[in-house]
Amino acid sequence: MNKNYSSPELYYKRWLTPHLIDALNDASILVLTGARQVGKSTLLRREAPFCDFRFLNLDDLDTLQQAKADPGSLFIGADRIVIDEVQRAPDLLLAVKQAVDQHPGRYKFVLSGSANLLLMKHVSESLAGRAIYFELNPMTLGESHQQPPPSLIKDLLAGIWPEAGRLAGPTPALPPLLLRGFMPALLTLDQPRAWTRWWDGYVTTYLERDLRQISQIDSLLDFRRLMILLALRSGQILNQSDLARDADLSQPTAHRYINLMETSYLFKRLPPFTANRSLRLIKSPKVFWSDPGLATFLSGYYEETDLQDAREFGFLFETLIFHHLQVLSQLLTPNARLFYLRMRTGQEVDFVVQHGRKILPIEVKLTQKPGYDDAKHLRLFLEQYQHAELGLLITNGREIKRLGRNVVAVPWTVVAGSL
């Protein structure tokens, strides 16, 4: 982790932390995963009560060797233990399971890693029924400004409207944010060249190190080519056949490589919303990269002027919104679920938030002056789905205003938690 980010004066509180602490009271095993460099280790070393746990990092070769040869010995003399990069020794989880089963109530384990353990079958089976899972995402804009999480999504699901009016101050420029991204280490860097160098090193580390821990890659060049093509599709519907053809790969190979990127949290699939089965809907998922900065870098944009004129600019803005909606959805109990909707007639709603029986449709428009017509797809959605009462239009403006009886437009900074 970047040393500057780890210094006390630059430690940023994460919105997820209170939820982790609450869950620790309810379970013996807490699993905290997320992409490399999102700040998992920093959180667990800095936040009480986790900072009082014995901290074991399996990136340390001696600790890794002990974990493989005599895993139970790692717990001697401690009953509150953090095991970081746990995916490097999946057999260690059997020892964790045995410790918890044989001594109910004695042990508290926090397992951290940069691979989605739920997608690793032999790992998820070891923890079935014993663990509570959390994912730490790249930082939000609000976290970087040390602001509390916004209540907008929760309020709209409850039928509470935001107060209309114009926000003070200018709208943050999007190109620098999309070029930089939201990894904690990037917050100490203020030049585009420094961001580009950081992302280049990040991708190289991922290709040369993390992938080899998860699975065998036939060709790193083929894999990186697929990454680039997938980044250019962030915010768009995934067609694996077209992607495999463009990457000059067989469909099984492309499918395996895509699954590896998903397992290591580089991107997410957004499933279609299918509550109304009578409509003719497109059923393929959308794909979003977990950090818009990574998608921007892989897409080949390193300068503001190039990015501003790019065909993908709107999709990258939507990727930024997805990132913040995903974080806010995980702060609800239980987590809200995210979807999108596109009918075969071309009508689309960018995001659908579902929490229990409540539904919130969301559209994203790269405009500073939203008009009534910008919300037409939201109104169509509200007519079709009775559990949806309000619609949300997210814009690049500074004004919160009503666009009819049941739609409100808000600036994206309200969703990001930084007014």
N, C-alpha and C positions, 0 to 999 in steps of 0.2 A: 504494500500500500504506500502511496505517496507520503513521504515524511512530513511535508507541509500540511497535508490534510490531517495527519495524525496528531499534530501539535494541539495542545489543549485549547488555545485561543481560536482555532479554526475548526473545532469539532462541531458539526451540525446535528442537532437533534432530528431524529427520524420519526415521522408520523406513526409508523408501525410499532414503535417501542412499547407504548402502554398496552397494546394488545398482546404482545409477547409476554409481558410481565403477568397479565391477567391469566393467560393460558398456562403459565408455569404452575399456577396454583391448582390446575385441574388435571394435569397429566404428568407422568413420570418422564416422558420423552417429548421433547420439542424439536422439530425439524425446521431449520431456517436455511433456505436455499436461494439461489439467484445467480445471475451471471457473475463471472470473475470481475473484481474491482468495483462492485456496487456498494461496498462498505460493510459487509457482514462481519468480518473479523473486527473491524474498528468498533462497531456497535457492541459486540459481545465483550470486548476488552474495556469499554468505557462506561457502559450503562449498568448501574446497580439494578438487580442483584447479580447479573451475569459476570461482572468484573471480579467477583469474589469466588468464582468457580475455578477449579483446576483447568488450565487451558492446554490442550494437546493439539498440536498442528501436524497433520500427516504429510505436509510438505517437507517437514524435517525427516531426513532419511533414517536417522537412528530411531525416532519415534515410529516411523512407518514399519521398520524392521521388527520392532518389538510388538507392534499391533498385529503383525502377521504371524509371529512365532509364539507369542504368549500374551494374548490380548487381555486376559483377566488381570495381569500384573499392572496394567495401566491404571486400574481403579484402586489399588491398595492405598489405604490411608485417606481416601477421599470419597465422598458420596454425592458431590455436586460437581459435574464434569462437563466441559465443553470439548467436543471433538471436531476440529476444523478440517475441511477438505476430506470428509469421511468417505467420499466416493472412491478414494484411492485404495481403501481396504474394506470392501463390502463384507467380507467374512467377519470383520470385527463386530458387525451388527448382531450376529448370533450371540456373542458374549454380552452385548448390551441387553438383548432380549432375556437371556438367562439371569442376569443380575437383577433386572426388574421383576421377573416372574418369581425368582427364589426369595427375594427380599422386598415384598410389597411395601411401598411407602418410604423406603429407605433412600433410594437413589433418585436423583434428578439429572437427566442427561439433556444436553443441547447438542444436536448434531447439525453441523453446518457444511455446506458444500456448493460447488458450482455446477452441479448436474442435477437434473430433476429426478429425485429418487423415486417418485411415483411412476416414472417411465422406465425405471430399471427393475425388471420383474423380480429378480432374486433379492433385491433390496426391499422393495415394497412389501413382499411377502413376509420378511422378517419382522417388520414393524406393524403389520396389520392389527388394527384395533388397539394399538398401544401408543400411537404418536399423534400429535397435532401438528399440522403442516402450515408453514408460512413461506411466502416468497418476498424477498426484499428486492425492490426494483431500483433502477437508477433514480437519482434524486429528482424531486419535483422543483419547479421554480419557487414555490412557496417555501419549501424546506431550505433552499439555498438562501432565501431572504429571511430565514428564521421566523416564519409566520405559522400560525396554527392551521390545520387543515380546514378548508372551506366546508360549509354545511349545505351548499347549493343542491347537490344531487339528492341528499337525504331529505332536504326540505321539499324539493319538487315531487319526490315520490310520495310525500305526505300531503301534497296539495298546497304547499305554502309558496307563495310567489315572492321573488326577490323585489326589493324596493326599486322602482323605476328612477332613472336619473343618469347623469353623465359622470363618469369617473374622473377624478382629478389627475393631471399629469398626462404625458404622452404615452402612446402604446409602445411597449418594448419592440425593438426591431427584430423581426423573425430570422433573417438570414444569419446573423451571428449566433443565435441560439441553436439553429439547426446545424451550423457548421461545428459548433463546439460540442453540443450534446450535454448529457446530464450525469456523467460519471463523476463521483466526488473529486477525484484527482484533477479533473479539468478545471475546477473552480479556481485554482491558484494560477492558471495560465490565461493570459489575456491577449495573445496574438494568434491569428489564424494559422501561421506556420507551426506554432507550438502545438496547436490542436491536431493538425494534420500529422505531425511527427508522432504524437501520442497515440492516435488511432492506428497509424501504421505499425507501431510496436505492439499494440494490443492485438491486432489481427495476426501478426506474425507469431506472437506468443500462443495465441489460440490454436493456430494451425500446427505449430511445431511441438506443443506441449499438451494442451488439454485434450485435443482430439485423440492423440495417441494413448491417453489414459482410458478413453471410453471405447474406442473401436479402431480397427485397422482401416486406413485409408489407402486405396490403390494408387492414387495420384493426387498430390497436393495441388498441382496446377489445375486439374479438373475440378477439384473441390472449390478452389478459390474462384474459378470461372463461374461455377454455379452460384456461389455466394453473391457475386456481382450482379448476375442476372436476377437473382431473387431480391436483392436490394432495390433494383430498378422497378420492381413490382410491389414495393411496400405500399399498403393502402389499397391494393387491387385484388381482384379475385384470382385465386391460385388455380392454374391449369397445369398439372404436373406433366401431362403429355407434351404440351407446348414448351414447357421449361426444359424438359429432357432433350427435346429436339434442338432447341436453341443452344444448349450446352454441349451438344454432340455426345450425349451419354445415353446408355440404355435406361429404360424406365425403372427397372429394379434398382440400378445404381443411384439414379437421381432420387428415388424414393428413400433409399437408405441414407444418403447424404442429407436430405431435408430433415429426416427424423433425428439425425445426429445434431444438427443445428438447433432443433427444437429442444432436444434433451439438455443441451448446454445453455439454454435460455437466450440464444441470439435472436430468435424471432418467435412469434406466437401466431397460431391460426385462430381466426375469429369465425365461429360457426354461424350459419344462417339461422334466422329466427323463423320458426315453422309452426307457430301456434295455430294459425288459420290454415288448415290443410286444403281448403277449397280453392285457395289462390294458386296460380301457376308461378312458383318461386324458383329462383336459381338456388341450387343446394350445395354448390362448392364453397369452401371457406375463403375468406379474405386472409391475406397475410400481412402482418405488421412486424417490423423490427422493433426490438425491445427498447432501443435507444435511437431516436431520430438522428443523432450525430453519427452513429455507426452506419445507418442507411445512407446518409448524405455522403460520407467518406467513401463507402464502397461504390456508390453511384458515380464517383469521379468528380464531385464538386468540391473545390478547395477555395474558391473565391466568391465573395458576395455577389458580384455582378453576374457571374456564370449561374449561380444558384437562382437569383431573382428571375432570370429569363428562362429557366429550365421548364420543360414540360412536366417534370416530376414535382415542381415546387408545391403545388396544391396537395399532392399525395403525401409529401413529407410534412406539411402542416397538419394533415389529418393524422399522421403517425405521431406527431407531438401530442395531439389531443388524445389519441388512444392511450399513450403512455400515462397521462394524468388521470384519465377515466379509470384505467386499470388500477392505479394506486387507490383512488377514492372508493372503488368498488370493494377492495379488500379491507377497507376500514369499517364496513358494515358487518353486522353479525346477524345471520350468517353472511358470508360474502355474497354480494350481488353478482349476477352473471351478465356477461356482455355478449351481444350478438350484432348482426347487421341484417338488413332486409333488402333484397332486390327482386322485383317482379320481372317476368320475362317481357313485359311491355316496356321496361326501362325505368319504371318508377323505383326510387331507391331511398332508403333511410340509412344514413351512415352508421349509426349505432343504436342499439336497443338495450337499455338497462332493465334487467328483471330482478326484482327482489320480492320473493314470495309470490303473491298474486298481483303485485303492483308492477306497472310497466312504464318506462319513460323513453320515448323515441327522441333521438338527437340527430340533428343535421349540422354539418360543418361547412361554413361558407367563408372563403378568403375575400371578405369584403369589409370595408369600414362603414358602409351605409346600407344596412340590410333593409329590404322592403317587404311589403306584404306578400309578394309573389315568391320570395325566397323560402317561404314556409309552406308552399303548396303540398309538398310530399308529406310533411308532418300532419297537415290537416287530413289528407287522405288516410294516413295511418290511424289517426284518432277516430275516424269514422268506422274503420274496420275492426278495431280492437277495443272492447268495452272496458278492459282493465287499465287502459291508458287514458288518463284524464288531462294531462298537460304535455306539451311538446317543447323542446329546447332547441334553439338555434344558436350555435356558437360562432362568433364572428371575430374579425381582426380589428374591430372598432373600439370605442370607449363608452358606448351608451347601452344601458339596460332599458329595454322598452318592449311593450306588448305589441304583438303582431296578430291581433285578433283576440277572440274570446279565450282561447286556450293554448296560445303559443307565446313564448317570451324569448327575446334575443338578448344574449349577454356577451360581453367581451371574453375572449379565451382566458385572459388573466384571472378572471373570477374563478374559473374551473381549476386553474393552475395554483390558486391560493396566494397570488401576489397581485394586489390591487394597484 
